[in-house]
Amino acid sequence: MSTTFTIDSSTSRATPVSAPMKRVTVPAVRQRKGKEPLVMLTAYTVRTAQILDPHCDMLLVGDSLGQVIYGLPSTVPVTLEMMAAHGAAVVRGSYHSMVVVDMPFGSYESSPEKAFESAAWLLKQTGAAAVKLEGGTAMAPTVAFLSERGIPVMGHVGLTPQAVNALGGYGARGRSEAEAQKIVGDAQAVAGAGAFSVVIEGVVEPIAIEITRTINVPTIGIGASAECDGQVLVAEDMLGMFERVPRFVKRYGDMAGYIGKRAATYAEEVRSRSFPTAEQTYAPKA
């Protein structure tokens, strides 16, 4: 049995409710190579996980929470403790999607042993099924070390946000022939090392197509190509919670505008004393 949580409308608290184990597994993701595209979105909270879970194959607890939740300038300051807290919340709020947690900058690069220590701790703290780490050929030995010890790893190549300082920004990668070849080689290296899938972010489209055709595990695109084996977006970006979004994001709504209008209506009713009414207050017992 797995556990999901519902929101008790009388207390606004999350209450555990048992549900049959129906989670997508790592082998199931591997088997989707070249088949029905995989659907992945980010989630950072119980309630968001509950809403997204029925529609996704995987939920990513991304270190993008540094910017989305905490207002940090990049993902670099994100800590293992942050990832653990939000990862556990997403696991509690879901029962179908496989939950993948990002390993933050500094938690895995120094050695495979350090990476194992960090990844094992994250999985124990959260109950997630897998971790994601950035990097290509240089990280292949670490991917192999983790995979051989029972920790499923999702790779991440192309635009790697944790390396933003070295890359000099968030521009698309692979415009030169040399960089394009390196990115393809990076993806092949981490897939060959045992990654069960590989995120391809912010690359010119032919690179994503070539990688998808040449590695034997699913590719998950974000600013890559519709020919990838799946897609991922930051949920807040696709829902329109921010004014500026990357070129590769399609906005499926204007949640910021919706929330702003409702907050304005609430403020107006409070100031005019038209809220609360008798329906929202308590009368003495007769």
N, C-alpha and C positions, 0 to 999 in steps of 0.2 A: 504494500500500500504506500502511496505517496500522500503528502499533505498539502492541500491548498488552503487559502484563507478567503473568507468572505468579509465584507464590511457590514457590521451590525449597525443598521440605520438609527437604532435607539441610543447607541453610545459612540458611534463613529470609530469603533475599535475593530481591529482585525481579529476575527475568531477562526480558529482552525477547524476545517471540515475535511474528513477523510474522503479521498477519491481514489478510484482504481488507478493502478500504475499504468499510464499510457504514454510515458515520456518517449520522445524520439531518442534513439541511441546513436552512439558513434558508428557502429556498423551500418545502421540504417542510413546515416548521412553518406557514408562511403558508397553505398549502393545506389545513391541517386546520381552518380556521375553519368552525365549524358542523358538523363531522364527528366522527369518533371522538375522544374527549377525550385531550388530551396528558397524559402522566405525567411529573412532574418531582420529583426529590428532591435534597437537598443532599448533597454529598460533599466531603471535605477531604483524603483520603488515597488512596494507590494501592489498598490492599486493599478499602476501602469502595467505591471506584469499580468494582473488579472484580466485587464482589457485586451491586451495584445496576444495573450497566450493561445486563444482558440484559433488565431489566424496565422500563427508563425510555426515554423519548424524549429527554429532556434531563437533564443533571446540572448543578446550580447550585453553583458554588464561592462560597458566600455569605459576606458579611462577618460573618455570624453566627458564623463561626469565632472571632471575638474572644471571644465568651462561651463557646462550646461547647468550643473547644480551649485557649484561653489564659486563661480565667477572668476576662476583663475585664468591667467593669460594664455596658458598652454596646458598640455597634459603632464609636463615634466614634474610639477610639484606633487602630483597625486601619490598617495601612500598605500601600502598594503592594507593598512587598517581601514582606509576609506573603501577600498575594493571589497574587503571582507564584509563590511557592514551592509553595503548595497547589494552585494552578491547574495547574502543570506536573505535579504528582503525579497529579492526577485525569485529565489527558489521557493520561499514561503508562499508567494503569490501565484505560482504556476504549478501545473501538473502535467501538461502535454509537451511543451517545448523543451528541448535540451538547452540547459543554461551554460553559457560559456563566459568565463571571467577573464578580463584583461590582466596581465601581469604588468604592474607599473614600472616606469623607468627606474633603473637602479636595483631592481629586485632579482635580476636574472643574468645580467650581462657579464659579470665578473668570472663566473665559472659554472659548469654544469651542476656541480654540487650545490652551489648557492641557489641556482634555479630550482633544483629539486626541493630544497628546503622551503623556498618561498611558495612553490606550486603546491606542495603537499599541505602546507599550512592553510593556503587559500581554500583548497578543496575540503579540508576538514572543517574549516570555519563556516563555509557556505553551503555545502552539499551540492555544489555545482558538478557538472559532468566533465568539464574540460577547461583548459586555460588557453589563452591566446598570447603569443609573443611576437614582437616585431623583429625583422632582420632576415637576411638571406644566407648566403654561403657561410658567413662567419658564425651564424647561430645554428647551422646544421648539426654540429656535434652535440649541442645542447638539446636540440629537438630529439635526436637519437637517444641521448641519455635519459630524457624524461619518458619517451615512448617505451623504451625497453624496460622501464621500471613501473609501467602501468598508469602513467599519466597521459591522457590524450591531449594532443597539442594541435591547435589551429595556428597555421602560419600567417604572416602578414608581410607583403612585399609591395614595392612601388613607393608611393608617398607614405612614409612612416612618420606619423606626427611626433613620436618621442624624439626623433632625430631632427626636429625642426631647426634647431640652432645650427647643426652641421649642414643641413640642406639649404638654409638661408630663406626659408619661407614655405608656403603651402602650394606652390605652383605645380602644374602637371609634370610628371616625370617621364623620361624616355624619349625626349625630342631629338637627342643625338643618337647616332647608331651605336656608339660605345655604351651609353647608358641603357639603351634598349636591350642590348645583348646581356648586360649585367643583370637587369631585372628578370629577364627570362631565365638566366642561369641561377639567380637567387631562388626563384620559385621551384625550379627543378631540384635544387639542392635540398630545400626543406621538405619537399614532397618525398624525395628519395630517402631522407633521413627518418621518415615515419609520420610526418604531419598527416592528419586525417582529412584536412581541407586547407585551403589557402585563400586568404583575403587578398585581393588585388585592388589597391587604392590609387586613384588619381594618376592614371597612366594614359598615354595615347592609345586609342582603341586597338590597333594591330597587335600591340604587345599582349593585351588581355586575351585576344583571340588565339595568338600563338601559344600562350601558356596553357589555356584551356584545352587546346588540341594536343599538347605534348606531355602533360602530366596526368597520372592515373587516379588522382583524387579530385573531388569537386573544387571548383574555384568560386569564390564569393566576390562579386564585383561591387565596388563603390566608386563611381567615377571611372568606370572601366568599359564594359560592353554588355549588351543584352545577350551575347553569346556565352557569357559565363554561366556556370551551373547553378547560380543563385545570386541574390542581391541582398545588400544590407544598407540601411540608412539610419541616421540618428533620428529617433522618433520625433523629437521636438522640432527638428528641421523640417521633416515632411509634413508635420501638422501645422506649421506656420507660427511657431512660438517666437521666432526671431525675425527681425526685419531683413537682415542680410543672411543669405544662405549660399553655400558653394554652388558653382555652375551645375554640378552633377545632381543636385537635389531637385526633385519635382515636389512642389508644395501641393499637398492634397487638401489643405484647409487653411483657415485663418483663425486658429485658436486664440492667438494673442488679441486679435480684434474682437472676437466673441467675448472673451473674458473681460476685456477692457470695457465693453459696452454694458455688460451685466454689472460690473463693479460701479460704473457711473450711475446706473439705475438704482442700485442699492444705496449709494451715497446720497442721491437725491431724495429717496424715500426716508432715510434716516434724518436728514436735515429738515424735511417737511413734517416730520413726526407721523408719516403715514405707514411706517414700519417701526415696531411690530403692531399687528392688529390683534383683535380678539382671538384669531385663529392661531396666533403664535405666543399667546400668554396664557397664564393659568388663573382660573377663577376659583374663589374659595369654595370648599365643599358645602353643599346645602345642609 
